[in-house]
Amino acid sequence: EHMEKAIEAFDMAINLDQSNARAHALKACTLGSGLAYGWVNPEEKIPVIFEHVRKSQEADEDDFECLRICSALSLMEGNHQAAQEHANKAYRINPNDPRVLRQMGSVLIVMGRAAEALKLLHHSFDLDPIPQGQTTSCHNYLQFVWAYYSMEDYESCVLYGEKIVHMPRITWLLVLSAISLQADIEAARAHTLFIKKT
């Protein structure tokens, strides 16, 4: 319901000004979040997301929101170089935006630079502990799990994993892996995270 209201607001802004780069970018971002949470039909909405990103870029190629979203889409497509280029540009334009910091962190994790990513992710967390549109800090914790696991800091990985209220299955598997790597598979099976999911 909140997503639909946000989309309506962006559509109103776009109807008033077709060249509103930020409205196009934020509509794409909102639809992307809906896609990630399984609220929208991928076949129907992915082309819409790319269309609004294209329009945002045409209107203002230096809009940091659009660059952030382009980075996320490139990462989703497996184009790490493009993801890094977009994230770098967004970061140069607005180095203190929490969403830009989180996206830059995501790119750095994938590029094997988790220690650098953590600095940005912790800075983002300090600026915005509960991200816009969220009701908990879980989105931040998900990224901490990935970063610490990448660094083989399994204790920290589990620590943040235990804070997540609604955990995606892939993150859950990472945390259980971290538990077993610290102890053994039986410890993972005995952990409350395993019991809750099975």
C-alpha positions in Angstrom: 0.0 0.0 0.0 2.8 2.4 0.9 4.7 1.5 -2.2 1.6 2.2 -4.4 1.2 5.6 -2.7 4.8 6.4 -3.4 4.4 5.4 -7.0 1.4 7.6 -7.3 3.3 10.6 -5.9 6.2 10.0 -8.4 3.7 9.7 -11.3 2.2 13.0 -10.3 5.6 14.7 -10.2 6.5 13.1 -13.6 3.1 14.3 -15.1 3.9 17.8 -14.0 7.5 17.7 -15.4 8.5 14.8 -17.7 12.2 15.8 -17.3 12.1 15.4 -13.5 15.2 13.2 -13.2 14.7 12.6 -9.5 11.1 11.5 -9.8 12.0 9.0 -12.5 15.0 7.7 -10.4 13.0 7.3 -7.2 10.1 5.6 -9.0 12.7 3.1 -10.4 14.2 2.7 -6.9 10.7 2.1 -5.4 9.8 -0.5 -8.0 13.3 -2.1 -7.5 12.6 -2.4 -3.8 9.2 -4.0 -4.6 11.0 -6.4 -6.9 13.5 -7.3 -4.2 10.7 -8.0 -1.7 8.6 -10.0 -4.2 5.8 -7.4 -4.2 5.8 -6.8 -8.0 5.8 -9.0 -11.1 9.4 -9.1 -12.4 8.4 -9.6 -16.1 6.1 -6.6 -15.9 8.2 -4.2 -13.8 11.8 -4.8 -14.8 11.3 -3.1 -18.2 9.5 -0.2 -16.4 12.4 0.2 -14.0 14.9 0.4 -16.9 12.7 2.8 -18.8 12.6 5.2 -15.8 16.3 4.9 -15.2 16.9 5.8 -18.9 14.6 8.8 -18.6 16.3 9.9 -15.5 19.7 9.7 -17.1 18.5 11.7 -20.1 17.1 14.4 -17.9 20.2 14.7 -15.6 23.2 12.3 -16.1 24.7 13.6 -12.8 21.7 12.8 -10.6 23.2 10.8 -7.8 20.0 8.9 -7.1 19.9 7.7 -10.7 23.6 6.8 -10.6 23.0 4.8 -7.4 20.2 2.9 -9.0 22.2 2.4 -12.2 24.9 0.9 -10.0 22.5 -1.5 -8.3 21.0 -2.6 -11.7 24.5 -3.2 -13.1 25.4 -5.2 -10.1 22.2 -7.2 -10.5 23.2 -7.9 -14.1 26.7 -9.0 -13.1 28.4 -6.0 -14.8 30.7 -5.1 -11.9 32.7 -2.6 -13.8 29.6 -0.5 -14.7 28.4 -0.9 -11.1 31.6 0.5 -9.8 31.7 3.4 -12.3 28.2 4.5 -11.4 28.7 4.1 -7.7 32.0 6.0 -7.8 30.3 8.9 -9.6 27.4 9.0 -7.2 29.9 8.9 -4.3 31.9 11.8 -5.7 28.7 13.9 -6.1 27.2 13.1 -2.7 29.6 11.2 -0.4 27.4 11.6 2.7 24.1 10.2 1.4 23.4 6.9 3.3 21.9 5.1 0.3 24.9 6.1 -1.9 27.3 4.8 0.8 25.3 1.5 1.1 25.5 1.0 -2.7 29.2 1.8 -2.8 29.6 -0.7 0.0 27.7 -3.4 -1.9 30.0 -2.9 -4.9 33.1 -3.0 -2.9 32.1 -6.3 -1.3 31.6 -7.9 -4.7 34.9 -6.5 -5.8 36.7 -8.2 -2.9 37.2 -5.0 -0.9 35.1 -5.8 2.1 37.3 -3.9 4.6 36.8 -0.6 2.6 33.1 -1.5 2.3 32.6 -1.8 6.0 33.9 1.7 6.6 31.3 3.1 4.3 28.6 0.8 5.6 29.3 1.8 9.2 29.3 5.5 8.2 25.9 4.9 6.5 24.6 3.3 9.6 25.7 6.2 11.7 23.9 8.6 9.4 20.8 6.6 8.9 20.4 3.6 11.3 16.9 2.9 10.0 16.9 3.5 6.2 14.1 5.5 4.6 11.1 3.4 3.9 12.1 0.8 6.5 11.0 0.1 10.1 14.1 -1.6 11.3 17.9 -1.6 10.8 17.8 -5.0 9.2 18.7 -3.7 5.7 22.0 -2.4 7.2 22.6 -5.7 9.1 22.2 -7.7 5.9 25.1 -5.9 4.3 27.2 -6.2 7.5 26.6 -10.0 7.3 27.9 -10.1 3.7 30.9 -7.9 4.4 32.0 -9.7 7.6 31.6 -13.1 6.0 33.7 -11.9 3.0 36.4 -11.0 5.5 36.1 -14.3 7.2 35.1 -12.5 10.4 32.5 -15.1 11.2 31.9 -14.0 14.8 30.8 -10.5 13.6 28.8 -12.1 10.8 26.8 -14.1 13.2 26.4 -11.2 15.6 24.7 -9.1 12.9 22.8 -12.0 11.6 21.2 -12.5 14.9 19.8 -9.0 14.8 17.9 -9.5 11.6 14.1 -10.0 12.0 13.2 -11.2 8.5 16.2 -12.9 7.0 16.4 -13.8 3.3 17.3 -17.5 2.8 20.7 -16.8 1.2 21.7 -14.6 4.2 20.4 -17.3 6.6 22.7 -19.8 4.8 25.7 -17.5 5.1 25.1 -17.0 8.9 24.7 -20.8 9.4 27.9 -21.3 7.4 29.7 -18.8 9.6 28.4 -20.6 12.8 29.7 -23.9 11.5 33.0 -22.5 10.4 33.5 -21.2 14.0 32.5 -24.4 15.6 30.9 -27.3 13.6 27.8 -28.3 11.7 26.1 -29.6 14.9 26.5 -26.1 16.5 24.8 -24.6 13.4 22.0 -27.1 13.7 21.5 -26.3 17.4 21.5 -22.5 16.8 18.2 -20.7 17.2 18.5 -19.3 13.7 18.5 -22.9 12.3 15.5 -23.9 14.5 13.5 -20.8 13.5 13.9 -21.4 9.8 13.3 -25.2 9.8 
